[in-house]
Amino acid sequence: MPQLNPAPWFAILIFSWLVFTTVIPPKILAHTFPNEPTAQSTEKPKTEPWNWPWH
């Protein structure tokens, strides 16, 4: 039963993880966001109490 021999499958596992960790992250990090977030103002908006007409 060759599938019980871990030697080739372990090498394939290590090689595939090396490919995933060296090739894919730079490709993902190269993407840019079309809308850069803008800084919001630090002052709080002025809130007023509601005028309840039935109270």
PDB file of N, CA, C, O and CB in Angstrom:
ATOM      1  N   MET A   1       0.843  -1.188   0.000  1.00  0.00           N
ATOM      2  CA  MET A   1       0.000   0.000   0.000  1.00  0.00           C
ATOM      3  C   MET A   1       0.885   1.247   0.000  1.00  0.00           C
ATOM      4  O   MET A   1       1.405   1.621   1.052  1.00  0.00           O
ATOM      5  CB  MET A   1      -0.957   0.000   1.225  1.00  0.00           C
ATOM      6  N   PRO A   2       1.063   1.876  -1.106  1.00  0.00           N
ATOM      7  CA  PRO A   2       1.988   3.012  -1.186  1.00  0.00           C
ATOM      8  C   PRO A   2       1.473   4.258  -0.466  1.00  0.00           C
ATOM      9  O   PRO A   2       2.268   5.125  -0.103  1.00  0.00           O
ATOM     10  CB  PRO A   2       2.258   3.347  -2.634  1.00  0.00           C
ATOM     11  N   GLN A   3       0.145   4.368  -0.250  1.00  0.00           N
ATOM     12  CA  GLN A   3      -0.345   5.574   0.395  1.00  0.00           C
ATOM     13  C   GLN A   3       0.033   5.627   1.875  1.00  0.00           C
ATOM     14  O   GLN A   3      -0.103   6.676   2.504  1.00  0.00           O
ATOM     15  CB  GLN A   3      -1.850   5.666   0.242  1.00  0.00           C
ATOM     16  N   LEU A   4       0.504   4.521   2.437  1.00  0.00           N
ATOM     17  CA  LEU A   4       0.946   4.528   3.821  1.00  0.00           C
ATOM     18  C   LEU A   4       2.396   4.969   3.960  1.00  0.00           C
ATOM     19  O   LEU A   4       2.871   5.170   5.078  1.00  0.00           O
ATOM     20  CB  LEU A   4       0.768   3.160   4.425  1.00  0.00           C
ATOM     21  N   ASN A   5       3.091   5.120   2.873  1.00  0.00           N
ATOM     22  CA  ASN A   5       4.470   5.577   2.903  1.00  0.00           C
ATOM     23  C   ASN A   5       4.461   7.109   2.987  1.00  0.00           C
ATOM     24  O   ASN A   5       4.059   7.760   2.023  1.00  0.00           O
ATOM     25  CB  ASN A   5       5.262   5.076   1.643  1.00  0.00           C
ATOM     26  N   PRO A   6       4.889   7.700   4.101  1.00  0.00           N
ATOM     27  CA  PRO A   6       4.770   9.153   4.249  1.00  0.00           C
ATOM     28  C   PRO A   6       5.839   9.962   3.528  1.00  0.00           C
ATOM     29  O   PRO A   6       5.733  11.186   3.458  1.00  0.00           O
ATOM     30  CB  PRO A   6       4.805   9.500   5.684  1.00  0.00           C
ATOM     31  N   ALA A   7       6.852   9.320   2.999  1.00  0.00           N
ATOM     32  CA  ALA A   7       7.974  10.067   2.433  1.00  0.00           C
ATOM     33  C   ALA A   7       7.577  10.964   1.263  1.00  0.00           C
ATOM     34  O   ALA A   7       7.881  12.156   1.319  1.00  0.00           O
ATOM     35  CB  ALA A   7       9.040   9.110   1.985  1.00  0.00           C
ATOM     36  N   PRO A   8       6.919  10.479   0.206  1.00  0.00           N
ATOM     37  CA  PRO A   8       6.627  11.417  -0.890  1.00  0.00           C
ATOM     38  C   PRO A   8       5.543  12.425  -0.517  1.00  0.00           C
ATOM     39  O   PRO A   8       5.587  13.566  -0.977  1.00  0.00           O
ATOM     40  CB  PRO A   8       6.201  10.649  -2.135  1.00  0.00           C
ATOM     41  N   TRP A   9       4.577  12.032   0.301  1.00  0.00           N
ATOM     42  CA  TRP A   9       3.484  12.942   0.621  1.00  0.00           C
ATOM     43  C   TRP A   9       3.930  14.045   1.559  1.00  0.00           C
ATOM     44  O   TRP A   9       3.436  15.170   1.481  1.00  0.00           O
ATOM     45  CB  TRP A   9       2.330  12.183   1.235  1.00  0.00           C
ATOM     46  N   PHE A  10       4.862  13.730   2.446  1.00  0.00           N
ATOM     47  CA  PHE A  10       5.378  14.770   3.336  1.00  0.00           C
ATOM     48  C   PHE A  10       6.176  15.800   2.551  1.00  0.00           C
ATOM     49  O   PHE A  10       6.086  16.998   2.821  1.00  0.00           O
ATOM     50  CB  PHE A  10       6.250  14.155   4.439  1.00  0.00           C
ATOM     51  N   ALA A  11       6.956  15.335   1.578  1.00  0.00           N
ATOM     52  CA  ALA A  11       7.719  16.268   0.741  1.00  0.00           C
ATOM     53  C   ALA A  11       6.780  17.135  -0.096  1.00  0.00           C
ATOM     54  O   ALA A  11       7.028  18.328  -0.273  1.00  0.00           O
ATOM     55  CB  ALA A  11       8.693  15.499  -0.178  1.00  0.00           C
ATOM     56  N   ILE A  12       5.706  16.541  -0.609  1.00  0.00           N
ATOM     57  CA  ILE A  12       4.729  17.323  -1.386  1.00  0.00           C
ATOM     58  C   ILE A  12       4.044  18.349  -0.494  1.00  0.00           C
ATOM     59  O   ILE A  12       3.809  19.481  -0.917  1.00  0.00           O
ATOM     60  CB  ILE A  12       3.673  16.394  -2.037  1.00  0.00           C
ATOM     61  N   LEU A  13       3.727  17.964   0.727  1.00  0.00           N
ATOM     62  CA  LEU A  13       3.098  18.894   1.669  1.00  0.00           C
ATOM     63  C   LEU A  13       4.015  20.072   1.977  1.00  0.00           C
ATOM     64  O   LEU A  13       3.581  21.224   1.952  1.00  0.00           O
ATOM     65  CB  LEU A  13       2.725  18.169   2.965  1.00  0.00           C
ATOM     66  N   ILE A  14       5.274  19.786   2.268  1.00  0.00           N
ATOM     67  CA  ILE A  14       6.224  20.856   2.589  1.00  0.00           C
ATOM     68  C   ILE A  14       6.453  21.756   1.378  1.00  0.00           C
ATOM     69  O   ILE A  14       6.499  22.979   1.511  1.00  0.00           O
ATOM     70  CB  ILE A  14       7.564  20.264   3.071  1.00  0.00           C
ATOM     71  N   PHE A  15       6.593  21.163   0.219  1.00  0.00           N
ATOM     72  CA  PHE A  15       6.823  21.960  -0.981  1.00  0.00           C
ATOM     73  C   PHE A  15       5.623  22.842  -1.302  1.00  0.00           C
ATOM     74  O   PHE A  15       5.787  24.006  -1.669  1.00  0.00           O
ATOM     75  CB  PHE A  15       7.135  21.054  -2.164  1.00  0.00           C
ATOM     76  N   SER A  16       4.419  22.295  -1.166  1.00  0.00           N
ATOM     77  CA  SER A  16       3.233  23.104  -1.466  1.00  0.00           C
ATOM     78  C   SER A  16       3.094  24.249  -0.472  1.00  0.00           C
ATOM     79  O   SER A  16       2.696  25.347  -0.862  1.00  0.00           O
ATOM     80  CB  SER A  16       1.967  22.232  -1.448  1.00  0.00           C
ATOM     81  N   TRP A  17       3.416  24.020   0.821  1.00  0.00           N
ATOM     82  CA  TRP A  17       3.341  25.109   1.785  1.00  0.00           C
ATOM     83  C   TRP A  17       4.427  26.141   1.529  1.00  0.00           C
ATOM     84  O   TRP A  17       4.206  27.329   1.763  1.00  0.00           O
ATOM     85  CB  TRP A  17       3.454  24.571   3.206  1.00  0.00           C
ATOM     86  N   LEU A  18       5.579  25.725   1.061  1.00  0.00           N
ATOM     87  CA  LEU A  18       6.608  26.703   0.689  1.00  0.00           C
ATOM     88  C   LEU A  18       6.137  27.582  -0.463  1.00  0.00           C
ATOM     89  O   LEU A  18       6.380  28.789  -0.472  1.00  0.00           O
ATOM     90  CB  LEU A  18       7.913  25.990   0.306  1.00  0.00           C
ATOM     91  N   VAL A  19       5.464  26.972  -1.433  1.00  0.00           N
ATOM     92  CA  VAL A  19       4.937  27.751  -2.554  1.00  0.00           C
ATOM     93  C   VAL A  19       3.869  28.718  -2.056  1.00  0.00           C
ATOM     94  O   VAL A  19       3.863  29.891  -2.430  1.00  0.00           O
ATOM     95  CB  VAL A  19       4.359  26.821  -3.648  1.00  0.00           C
ATOM     96  N   PHE A  20       2.956  28.218  -1.203  1.00  0.00           N
ATOM     97  CA  PHE A  20       1.889  29.082  -0.711  1.00  0.00           C
ATOM     98  C   PHE A  20       2.419  30.243   0.120  1.00  0.00           C
ATOM     99  O   PHE A  20       1.893  31.353   0.039  1.00  0.00           O
ATOM    100  CB  PHE A  20       0.910  28.276   0.109  1.00  0.00           C
ATOM    101  N   THR A  21       3.444  30.001   0.908  1.00  0.00           N
ATOM    102  CA  THR A  21       3.936  31.069   1.784  1.00  0.00           C
ATOM    103  C   THR A  21       4.921  32.009   1.108  1.00  0.00           C
ATOM    104  O   THR A  21       5.216  33.071   1.657  1.00  0.00           O
ATOM    105  CB  THR A  21       4.584  30.470   2.990  1.00  0.00           C
ATOM    106  N   THR A  22       5.442  31.659  -0.067  1.00  0.00           N
ATOM    107  CA  THR A  22       6.381  32.560  -0.739  1.00  0.00           C
ATOM    108  C   THR A  22       5.785  33.239  -1.959  1.00  0.00           C
ATOM    109  O   THR A  22       6.195  34.351  -2.291  1.00  0.00           O
ATOM    110  CB  THR A  22       7.611  31.804  -1.146  1.00  0.00           C
ATOM    111  N   VAL A  23       4.844  32.621  -2.632  1.00  0.00           N
ATOM    112  CA  VAL A  23       4.314  33.185  -3.869  1.00  0.00           C
ATOM    113  C   VAL A  23       3.027  33.961  -3.623  1.00  0.00           C
ATOM    114  O   VAL A  23       2.859  35.061  -4.148  1.00  0.00           O
ATOM    115  CB  VAL A  23       4.069  32.081  -4.889  1.00  0.00           C
ATOM    116  N   ILE A  24       2.128  33.409  -2.842  1.00  0.00           N
ATOM    117  CA  ILE A  24       0.799  33.993  -2.732  1.00  0.00           C
ATOM    118  C   ILE A  24       0.762  35.272  -1.886  1.00  0.00           C
ATOM    119  O   ILE A  24       0.089  36.212  -2.308  1.00  0.00           O
ATOM    120  CB  ILE A  24      -0.142  32.981  -2.148  1.00  0.00           C
ATOM    121  N   PRO A  25       1.428  35.389  -0.728  1.00  0.00           N
ATOM    122  CA  PRO A  25       1.323  36.633   0.044  1.00  0.00           C
ATOM    123  C   PRO A  25       1.754  37.894  -0.705  1.00  0.00           C
ATOM    124  O   PRO A  25       1.060  38.903  -0.579  1.00  0.00           O
ATOM    125  CB  PRO A  25       2.142  36.510   1.278  1.00  0.00           C
ATOM    126  N   PRO A  26       2.840  37.914  -1.472  1.00  0.00           N
ATOM    127  CA  PRO A  26       3.145  39.148  -2.218  1.00  0.00           C
ATOM    128  C   PRO A  26       2.062  39.501  -3.240  1.00  0.00           C
ATOM    129  O   PRO A  26       1.801  40.679  -3.484  1.00  0.00           O
ATOM    130  CB  PRO A  26       4.485  39.005  -2.931  1.00  0.00           C
ATOM    131  N   LYS A  27       1.433  38.488  -3.835  1.00  0.00           N
ATOM    132  CA  LYS A  27       0.370  38.769  -4.795  1.00  0.00           C
ATOM    133  C   LYS A  27      -0.828  39.390  -4.101  1.00  0.00           C
ATOM    134  O   LYS A  27      -1.464  40.295  -4.640  1.00  0.00           O
ATOM    135  CB  LYS A  27      -0.047  37.492  -5.528  1.00  0.00           C
ATOM    136  N   ILE A  28      -1.135  38.908  -2.912  1.00  0.00           N
ATOM    137  CA  ILE A  28      -2.266  39.460  -2.175  1.00  0.00           C
ATOM    138  C   ILE A  28      -1.941  40.863  -1.673  1.00  0.00           C
ATOM    139  O   ILE A  28      -2.791  41.750  -1.732  1.00  0.00           O
ATOM    140  CB  ILE A  28      -2.643  38.545  -0.998  1.00  0.00           C
ATOM    141  N   LEU A  29      -0.725  41.074  -1.182  1.00  0.00           N
ATOM    142  CA  LEU A  29      -0.355  42.379  -0.660  1.00  0.00           C
ATOM    143  C   LEU A  29      -0.175  43.421  -1.754  1.00  0.00           C
ATOM    144  O   LEU A  29      -0.138  44.617  -1.462  1.00  0.00           O
ATOM    145  CB  LEU A  29       0.908  42.266   0.141  1.00  0.00           C
ATOM    146  N   ALA A  30      -0.063  42.997  -2.997  1.00  0.00           N
ATOM    147  CA  ALA A  30       0.097  43.950  -4.092  1.00  0.00           C
ATOM    148  C   ALA A  30      -1.214  44.618  -4.476  1.00  0.00           C
ATOM    149  O   ALA A  30      -1.211  45.620  -5.192  1.00  0.00           O
ATOM    150  CB  ALA A  30       0.683  43.259  -5.295  1.00  0.00           C
ATOM    151  N   HIS A  31      -2.332  44.075  -4.012  1.00  0.00           N
ATOM    152  CA  HIS A  31      -3.614  44.685  -4.343  1.00  0.00           C
ATOM    153  C   HIS A  31      -3.749  46.030  -3.635  1.00  0.00           C
ATOM    154  O   HIS A  31      -3.301  46.196  -2.500  1.00  0.00           O
ATOM    155  CB  HIS A  31      -4.779  43.749  -3.957  1.00  0.00           C
ATOM    156  N   THR A  32      -4.365  46.974  -4.314  1.00  0.00           N
ATOM    157  CA  THR A  32      -4.611  48.279  -3.714  1.00  0.00           C
ATOM    158  C   THR A  32      -6.108  48.476  -3.537  1.00  0.00           C
ATOM    159  O   THR A  32      -6.918  47.931  -4.287  1.00  0.00           O
ATOM    160  CB  THR A  32      -4.007  49.412  -4.579  1.00  0.00           C
ATOM    161  N   PHE A  33      -6.451  49.255  -2.546  1.00  0.00           N
ATOM    162  CA  PHE A  33      -7.845  49.560  -2.289  1.00  0.00           C
ATOM    163  C   PHE A  33      -8.247  50.776  -3.118  1.00  0.00           C
ATOM    164  O   PHE A  33      -7.519  51.769  -3.126  1.00  0.00           O
ATOM    165  CB  PHE A  33      -8.090  49.810  -0.779  1.00  0.00           C
ATOM    166  N   PRO A  34      -9.378  50.729  -3.812  1.00  0.00           N
ATOM    167  CA  PRO A  34      -9.763  51.870  -4.642  1.00  0.00           C
ATOM    168  C   PRO A  34     -10.165  53.093  -3.828  1.00  0.00           C
ATOM    169  O   PRO A  34      -9.975  54.221  -4.283  1.00  0.00           O
ATOM    170  CB  PRO A  34     -10.899  51.479  -5.547  1.00  0.00           C
ATOM    171  N   ASN A  35     -10.707  52.899  -2.656  1.00  0.00           N
ATOM    172  CA  ASN A  35     -11.140  54.021  -1.822  1.00  0.00           C
ATOM    173  C   ASN A  35     -10.332  54.029  -0.539  1.00  0.00           C
ATOM    174  O   ASN A  35     -10.537  53.205   0.353  1.00  0.00           O
ATOM    175  CB  ASN A  35     -12.659  53.937  -1.512  1.00  0.00           C
ATOM    176  N   GLU A  36      -9.418  54.966  -0.465  1.00  0.00           N
ATOM    177  CA  GLU A  36      -8.629  55.082   0.752  1.00  0.00           C
ATOM    178  C   GLU A  36      -9.489  55.726   1.842  1.00  0.00           C
ATOM    179  O   GLU A  36     -10.238  56.663   1.564  1.00  0.00           O
ATOM    180  CB  GLU A  36      -7.332  55.912   0.498  1.00  0.00           C
ATOM    181  N   PRO A  37      -9.390  55.238   3.066  1.00  0.00           N
ATOM    182  CA  PRO A  37     -10.190  55.844   4.128  1.00  0.00           C
ATOM    183  C   PRO A  37      -9.710  57.253   4.448  1.00  0.00           C
ATOM    184  O   PRO A  37      -8.510  57.528   4.436  1.00  0.00           O
ATOM    185  CB  PRO A  37     -10.146  54.981   5.383  1.00  0.00           C
ATOM    186  N   THR A  38     -10.646  58.132   4.732  1.00  0.00           N
ATOM    187  CA  THR A  38     -10.298  59.506   5.077  1.00  0.00           C
ATOM    188  C   THR A  38     -10.437  59.688   6.580  1.00  0.00           C
ATOM    189  O   THR A  38     -11.267  59.043   7.222  1.00  0.00           O
ATOM    190  CB  THR A  38     -11.192  60.521   4.312  1.00  0.00           C
ATOM    191  N   ALA A  39      -9.627  60.562   7.128  1.00  0.00           N
ATOM    192  CA  ALA A  39      -9.666  60.820   8.560  1.00  0.00           C
ATOM    193  C   ALA A  39     -10.908  61.642   8.893  1.00  0.00           C
ATOM    194  O   ALA A  39     -11.247  62.598   8.195  1.00  0.00           O
ATOM    195  CB  ALA A  39      -8.382  61.550   9.025  1.00  0.00           C
ATOM    196  N   GLN A  40     -11.570  61.254   9.962  1.00  0.00           N
ATOM    197  CA  GLN A  40     -12.759  61.986  10.381  1.00  0.00           C
ATOM    198  C   GLN A  40     -12.349  63.058  11.378  1.00  0.00           C
ATOM    199  O   GLN A  40     -11.303  62.969  12.021  1.00  0.00           O
ATOM    200  CB  GLN A  40     -13.818  61.031  10.999  1.00  0.00           C
ATOM    201  N   SER A  41     -13.203  64.079  11.491  1.00  0.00           N
ATOM    202  CA  SER A  41     -12.892  65.150  12.430  1.00  0.00           C
ATOM    203  C   SER A  41     -13.058  64.645  13.858  1.00  0.00           C
ATOM    204  O   SER A  41     -13.839  63.732  14.125  1.00  0.00           O
ATOM    205  CB  SER A  41     -13.793  66.383  12.178  1.00  0.00           C
ATOM    206  N   THR A  42     -12.307  65.258  14.769  1.00  0.00           N
ATOM    207  CA  THR A  42     -12.325  64.796  16.147  1.00  0.00           C
ATOM    208  C   THR A  42     -13.398  65.493  16.976  1.00  0.00           C
ATOM    209  O   THR A  42     -13.708  65.039  18.078  1.00  0.00           O
ATOM    210  CB  THR A  42     -10.974  65.010  16.777  1.00  0.00           C
ATOM    211  N   GLU A  43     -13.968  66.578  16.478  1.00  0.00           N
ATOM    212  CA  GLU A  43     -14.980  67.266  17.286  1.00  0.00           C
ATOM    213  C   GLU A  43     -16.321  66.536  17.180  1.00  0.00           C
ATOM    214  O   GLU A  43     -16.716  66.056  16.117  1.00  0.00           O
ATOM    215  CB  GLU A  43     -15.131  68.745  16.835  1.00  0.00           C
ATOM    216  N   LYS A  44     -17.000  66.476  18.325  1.00  0.00           N
ATOM    217  CA  LYS A  44     -18.261  65.752  18.389  1.00  0.00           C
ATOM    218  C   LYS A  44     -19.372  66.597  17.763  1.00  0.00           C
ATOM    219  O   LYS A  44     -19.363  67.822  17.889  1.00  0.00           O
ATOM    220  CB  LYS A  44     -18.609  65.386  19.853  1.00  0.00           C
ATOM    221  N   PRO A  45     -20.310  65.964  17.102  1.00  0.00           N
ATOM    222  CA  PRO A  45     -21.433  66.741  16.581  1.00  0.00           C
ATOM    223  C   PRO A  45     -22.333  67.206  17.731  1.00  0.00           C
ATOM    224  O   PRO A  45     -22.548  66.491  18.709  1.00  0.00           O
ATOM    225  CB  PRO A  45     -22.246  65.905  15.559  1.00  0.00           C
ATOM    226  N   LYS A  46     -22.841  68.412  17.580  1.00  0.00           N
ATOM    227  CA  LYS A  46     -23.693  68.965  18.628  1.00  0.00           C
ATOM    228  C   LYS A  46     -25.068  68.320  18.541  1.00  0.00           C
ATOM    229  O   LYS A  46     -25.717  68.346  17.495  1.00  0.00           O
ATOM    230  CB  LYS A  46     -23.799  70.512  18.507  1.00  0.00           C
ATOM    231  N   THR A  47     -25.497  67.747  19.647  1.00  0.00           N
ATOM    232  CA  THR A  47     -26.813  67.106  19.678  1.00  0.00           C
ATOM    233  C   THR A  47     -27.770  67.964  20.486  1.00  0.00           C
ATOM    234  O   THR A  47     -27.393  68.578  21.484  1.00  0.00           O
ATOM    235  CB  THR A  47     -26.725  65.677  20.274  1.00  0.00           C
ATOM    236  N   GLU A  48     -28.995  67.993  20.043  1.00  0.00           N
ATOM    237  CA  GLU A  48     -30.025  68.753  20.745  1.00  0.00           C
ATOM    238  C   GLU A  48     -31.133  67.808  21.153  1.00  0.00           C
ATOM    239  O   GLU A  48     -31.396  66.832  20.450  1.00  0.00           O
ATOM    240  CB  GLU A  48     -30.578  69.905  19.865  1.00  0.00           C
ATOM    241  N   PRO A  49     -31.797  68.073  22.286  1.00  0.00           N
ATOM    242  CA  PRO A  49     -32.901  67.204  22.674  1.00  0.00           C
ATOM    243  C   PRO A  49     -34.064  67.341  21.707  1.00  0.00           C
ATOM    244  O   PRO A  49     -34.274  68.393  21.103  1.00  0.00           O
ATOM    245  CB  PRO A  49     -33.358  67.521  24.095  1.00  0.00           C
ATOM    246  N   TRP A  50     -34.812  66.257  21.575  1.00  0.00           N
ATOM    247  CA  TRP A  50     -35.937  66.262  20.674  1.00  0.00           C
ATOM    248  C   TRP A  50     -37.077  67.051  21.296  1.00  0.00           C
ATOM    249  O   TRP A  50     -37.261  67.059  22.513  1.00  0.00           O
ATOM    250  CB  TRP A  50     -36.375  64.832  20.340  1.00  0.00           C
ATOM    251  N   ASN A  51     -37.815  67.695  20.459  1.00  0.00           N
ATOM    252  CA  ASN A  51     -39.012  68.405  20.893  1.00  0.00           C
ATOM    253  C   ASN A  51     -40.204  67.482  20.662  1.00  0.00           C
ATOM    254  O   ASN A  51     -40.685  67.352  19.536  1.00  0.00           O
ATOM    255  CB  ASN A  51     -39.185  69.770  20.127  1.00  0.00           C
ATOM    256  N   TRP A  52     -40.686  66.835  21.739  1.00  0.00           N
ATOM    257  CA  TRP A  52     -41.782  65.904  21.620  1.00  0.00           C
ATOM    258  C   TRP A  52     -43.106  66.692  21.653  1.00  0.00           C
ATOM    259  O   TRP A  52     -43.436  67.262  22.693  1.00  0.00           O
ATOM    260  CB  TRP A  52     -41.725  64.835  22.757  1.00  0.00           C
ATOM    261  N   PRO A  53     -43.841  66.742  20.597  1.00  0.00           N
ATOM    262  CA  PRO A  53     -45.056  67.568  20.566  1.00  0.00           C
ATOM    263  C   PRO A  53     -46.192  67.004  21.427  1.00  0.00           C
ATOM    264  O   PRO A  53     -47.088  67.755  21.811  1.00  0.00           O
ATOM    265  CB  PRO A  53     -45.535  67.711  19.136  1.00  0.00           C
ATOM    266  N   TRP A  54     -46.180  65.707  21.740  1.00  0.00           N
ATOM    267  CA  TRP A  54     -47.304  65.137  22.483  1.00  0.00           C
ATOM    268  C   TRP A  54     -47.037  65.056  23.975  1.00  0.00           C
ATOM    269  O   TRP A  54     -47.873  64.543  24.719  1.00  0.00           O
ATOM    270  CB  TRP A  54     -47.625  63.763  21.957  1.00  0.00           C
ATOM    271  N   HIS A  55     -45.924  65.536  24.419  1.00  0.00           N
ATOM    272  CA  HIS A  55     -45.608  65.434  25.832  1.00  0.00           C
ATOM    273  C   HIS A  55     -45.727  66.764  26.519  1.00  0.00           C
ATOM    274  O   HIS A  55     -45.494  66.859  27.724  1.00  0.00           O
ATOM    275  CB  HIS A  55     -44.229  64.881  26.025  1.00  0.00           C
TER     276      HIS A  55
END
